[in-house]
Amino acid sequence: MQTIQIGLIGLGNVGTGVVQILQQQASLIAERLGARLELKRVATQHPDRERAVQLPPAQLTGDALEVLHDPEIAIVVELVGGYEPARTYLLTALQQGKHVVTANKALLARHGREIFETASALGRDIGFEASVGGGIPIIRTIKEGFVANQFLSISCIINGTTNYILSQMSDHGLDFQEVLREAQALGYAEADPSFDVDGIDAAQKIALLASLAFGSWVPYEAIYTEGITGLSQADIAYARELGYRVKLLALAKLADGRLDVRVHPAFVAADSWLANVNGVYNAISIRGDVVGRNMLIGRGAGALPTGSAVVGDIVDVARNILKDSSGRVPPQSYQAHSLQEVPLQEVDDVVGKYYLRFQVVDQPRVLATIAGILGEHAISLESVLQKGHGHAQGAPVSVVMMTHEARERSVRKALQAIATLPTIQGETVRVRVEEAEEE
């Protein structure tokens, strides 16, 4: 039976999961592949550190170049994360004639076009299934499973940390900071959680998915991105009262020749599929013109789910090596040089419904004044809730308004005008409402 040699760079959480899977499932993989996968060399910053998997000392090295320049290694797996030296590792491996596999969504979101073009030009394979959605096979689904479809939309819960926080806030009435500390203690959130709670991680992932699905490179820095730090337990409670749950969504839609790609919290109907994906689970809904709507739900992170996706890519590349068919599926489903340039829609042009929560001084005509300003900007109201009425005159109360469809630009200008009112106290909370799309 033929043996295909693999080199691994990075032995952290996911790298350890990959080694564990390759060791435990070696016979199963060999039976299904028709060849043995042999982990020849593993580069890690701390080769002498004790770890959860056992590797012979001769397999370990502190020098990634020993992996990159080993002529017997056919596939290099990069799991170091970050931009550099990960970018250099991947480009060097490709230039050395090796195929590559990575889980590095941050790198691909920023430098993916260069890396994909290099792989395509050299006829090498690049697997990156694990970069989005952990063990959910969304990359392969877009590239191959739905190849006969024009994609219409993608709607995702694609960050497990924020989904866990919002789920705990919704189900147990906890405040954001309290749940964040709990998530950090459980290992669901980093010591510095900003990458997740500010929406950056989700923006990088939807940038990759949108680029794949719509054939137009989407730089994640250009995506409108809003995190969950501005939400309080009051907003979660109002959402429940109004028949919604709050989720951090990553969205990509093609409309009128423009790509609407954005990341932000949203009210979703409590009986919708999105509302009922909770905890650290991810969910991706993708809609094609032929297949209609399909949903994929699973664990979006973790050593074994993500490691499973990495090993799946390794096996896929190994099959191509065995059949001498490398480059069979271009890295972006399209030849990199023929990508379209579809313009992004400005968020100010987005039309939708809004939840607005004002903290106001309880005085006569406050509601009428706010409603009047909204009306001046062509924003009509669907419902109004006022809590705390009956307190001492002049005490602050919460006023919640749900709007009918309005343009983002109009809402922003109206809120700027309302903020100047002497009866408004603190920042107004605005959350978009995402209605279920028609099938």
N, C-alpha and C positions, 0 to 999 in steps of 0.2 A: 504494500500500500504506500502511495506517495506521501511524503511529508512536506508540509509548507511551514517555513520558519517565520516566526513573529517576533518583533521587537516592541517593547512597551516602554514609554517614557512617562513617568509619573506613577507613583504607587500610594496615592492618597486613598480616600474613601471609595471612589469609583474604580480606581486601578486595582485596589484590593478585591473588589467585587468581581472584576474581570478575571483576575488570577484564580479566584475561588471557583468561578463557573468553569473555566477552562480545565481546572484540575478535576472537579467533581463530575463534570459531564463529558469527559474526554471520550469515553467509549460511545456514548450516544451521538456526539457530534461526528466522530469518525464514521459511524454507521450511516448517518444521514448525508454526510458530505462525500464519502468515498475516498477520504484522505485524512491523514493525521495532521492536527495542528500542534506545532511544538513551539512553546515559549522559550526562545533561545536566550534572549538578553533583556534585562529589566534595568532601566536607569532611574535612579532615585537620589535625592539630595542626601539621604541618610541610609546608605546600604546596610549599616550595622545595627539599625534600630530594630527592636523586637516588634513584630506585627502579627496580625490575625491569620496570616497565611504563611506556610513554610516554603521557602525557596532555597535551593543549594547556594552557598556563597559564590560559587563560580558564575551563577546566573546574574548576580547583582553587580551593578557598577554605579559609580558616582558621576560618570562622564557620558552624557547623551551622545557624543560623537561616536562612541563605540557601537551604539545601536545604528546610527545613521549611516555609518561607513562600512558596516559588516556586509560583505557581498552575498552572504547566504540568506540574509533576512529579506523576505519578499514583501512583508506588510509591516508598516510602522504605525503603532497606535499612540497618539498624543493625548495625554490626560493630565497635563500640568496646569491648564487653565491660564487665563490672562492673555495679554496681547504678545508680549515678548518674554522669553525667547520662543514661545509656542509658534508664532508665525514663521520664524527662521527655521525651526525644526521641520515644520510641514513642507516648506518650500525646498529645503535641503533634501529631505527624503524623496520628494518628487523628482528633483534634479538628479538624484542618485539612481533613478529608475525604479523606485519603490512605490507601492500603493500605500495609501494612508487612510486611517480611520481616526476620527476625533469626536469628542463630546463638547467641544468648546464653542458654545453659541455666541459668546462675547466676541471672540476672534472672528468668527464667520460673519457676524453682523457688521463688523467694521472692515475687515480685510477679505471677506469671502469672495468678492469679485476677482481680485488678484489671484487668490488660491484656486478658485474654480477654473479660471482661464489657463493657469499654469497646468493644472491636471489635464484639462481638455487638450491643450497643445501638445503635451507629452504622451497622450494616450494612456494615462494612468487613472486608476479608480480612486475616488475619495468617498468614504462612507461617513455620514454625519447624522445618522438616525437619532443618536442619543443626545444631540444638541437641543432638541425640542421635545418636551413631553415625557422624558424618562423612558419608560418601557412601552409607551404608546407608539405604534408604528405609523406615525403620521407622515413622515418624509416619504417612505416607500409608497404609502397610499396615494399621495399627490403625484409622485413621479411616475408610478407604474399602474397602480390599481385604477386610477381615474383618468388615465391618459386620453381617453376619448371625450372628455368633458371640457367645455368652457366653464371655468369656475365663476360663480356669482358672488359668493360671500364665505367668510370664515368668521366664526364667533367662538371665542375661547375663554375658559378659565385656565390659565397656563402658568400660574405661580402658586405653588402649594403653601408657601408661608402666609401669603395674604389671604388665601382661601381658608386656611385654618383659623387665622385671627378673626375674620369676619364671621365664620361659622360659630366660633365660641361666643363672640359678642351677641349674635342672633339667638343662639340656643340657650345661653346661660346668663344673659343680661350683664356681662362683664364689660368693663371699660377697656379702651384700646391699650393703654400702657400696662394694665394688669395682664391682659392676654399676651401681649408681646413678651413680657418677662417669662410667662409660662412657656411660650413657644421657644424662647432661647434656652430655657432649662431642659426642654425635651429635645433640643438639637434641631428643631424645625426652622429656627431663625439664627442668623449670625450675631456675633457680639455687636457689629455695626450692621443693622438691618436695612439701611437706607436703599441698598441696591434692589431689595424686594419691595419694601413698603412704599417707595417712591415710584414704583412702576417701571424701573429701568430694565430689570430682567424680563418682564413681560414684553416690553417694547423691542428688545433684541430678538426675542422668539417670534413675535408676529412679523417683524421685518423679514426674517428668513422664510416664514410660511407664505407671506404675501409675494415675495420675490419668486418663489417656486411656482405658486399657483397662477400668478398673473403675468409671468414672464417679463417683469420689469423690475430692475434693481431698486430696492427700497432702502435707503440709508436710515438706520434707526434713529439717528440724531434729528431727522426731519419729521419724526412721528410725534403728534401731539400726545404728551404723556402726563398723566396726573395720578398721584398715588392715593393712599387711603388715610394719611395722617390727619386730614381735616375732618374726618368723620367722628362723631361721638355716639355714645349709647343712645342719646336722644334721637338721633337720625335713624338708628337701627330700630328703635321702638316705633317711631312714626311710620317707617316702612312697613312694619308688621301690621300696624293699625290700618294702613291703606291697602293691604293685600299684596305687599311686595317683600322681597329680600334683597339685600345689597351684596353685589359681587364686583370684584375687580375684573373687568372684561378687556380683552384684546380683540379688536375688530378690524376686519379688512373687507371692503365692499367695492365693487366696480359699478359706477353709475355715471352715465352721461360722459363717458370717455375719460373719467378721472378715478383715481384710487382714493377711497376714503379709508385711511388707516389711522387708528387711534387706540390709546389705552387710558382707561379712566374707570372710577367706580360707577355703577349704574344700578338703578332699581329694575329688578326683573320680577315678573309675576310669580307669586308664591307657588303656584301650581305648575310652573314651567319646568322643563328638564334642567335648565341651568340653575334654577334656584335650589334644586335638590342634589347638587353635586357638592359635597361638604368635606370638611377636614382637609387633609393634605392631597386629596385627589385632584387631578386635572381633567378637563373635558374639552374636546374640540369638536365643533359642529362645522361641517364643510358642505356647501351646497353647489352642485353642478347642474348644468342645463339638461343633461341626460339622466343622471342617476338620482337627482333630487337631493334631499338632505340625508347625510350620514353622520353619526355621532360615534366618537371614540372616547372612552373613559378609562382611566387607570391611574396608577401611582406615577406622579410626575418627577419623582426624585428618589434618591436612595441608592445604596451601593449595588444591590442586586437587580432592581428594575432597570436602572441605567446601564449596569454592566451587561444585562441581557441584551439590550439594544446594541451595545458595542460589539458583543460577540456575534450577534446577528449580522452586523456589517462585515465583520471579519470573515464569516462563513460565505457571505455573498461575494466578497472580493475573491476568496479562495476558489469559489466555483468558476469565476471568470478566468482565473489563472489556469485551472485545470482544463478548461475548454479553449484557452488562448483567445478569449473574447473580451479583453479589457477595453474599457471605454464604450461598452455596449449601450449603457444608459448614461448620457452626459450628466455631469454633476448637478445641473439645475433643471433637468428635463428638457432643456433647450441648449443649443450650442451657445457658450458664453458670449461669443462675438455677435450673435444675432438677437440678443435681448432687446426688447422694445424699451422705449422711454415714456412710460405712461405718467402724466403729471399727477401729483398728489393734490387732493382736494384740500383747500384751506378749512380749518376747523370752524372759522367764522361763517362759512357757508352751509354748515351742517344744519339740518332741520330735525327737530324732535321735541318731545315733551320734557318738562323739567319739574323737579321738586325743589322748592325754595323754602328755606327756614330763616326767618328774621327774628331777632331778639329786639323787642320794641318796648317803649314806655307806654303803659296802659292809659292812654288818653283818648278822648273822643276823636273820631275821624282819622285815626291812624291807618286803619284798614283801607278806608276810602282813598286816602292820599297815595298809599302804595299801589292800590289797584289802578288809580288814575294814571300814575307814571307808567305802569306796565301797559295800560291801554294806549297811551301815547306812542308806544313803541310796537304797536300791533300785536300785543301779547294778551290773549284772553285766558280766563281762569276756568279750570274744570272743577276745583273744589278748594275750600278754605277751612283750616282748623285753627282754633285759638285755644291755648292752654293757659291756665293761671288767671283767667278773668275773675274778678271779685277780690283780688288782693288790694292792698291799700293803693289809692290813686297815685300814679307815677311809678309804681313798682314795675320792673321788667317782666314781660311775658313772651312766650314763644308764639309766633304766628307761622303757620305752614300753608303754603299755596302750591297746588298742582296746576300746571298750565296745560293748555292745549298745545298743539304743535306750533313751534316758533323757531325763527332762525337764531343761531348762536350769537351772531353779531348784535341782534336786537336785544337779546337777553343780557348780554354783557353791558351794553350801553344803558339799559334800564337800571341794572343793578348799580352801576356807577352813579347814576342820578339819585337813586334811593339812598345810597350810602351817605349822601350829604345831608339827609334829613336829621334834624336834632333829636327826633324820637327814636332813631335807630341806634342800637347799642351793639358793639362788637361786629365781627365779620359775618356776613350772610353766607349760609351754606347753600351751595347749588349742586344738585346731583341729577344727571341725565337719566331719563327713563328709556330703556330699550324694550320696545315692543317686539313680540314674536313675529318673525318674518313669515310671509305667506309661502306655502310650499310650492 
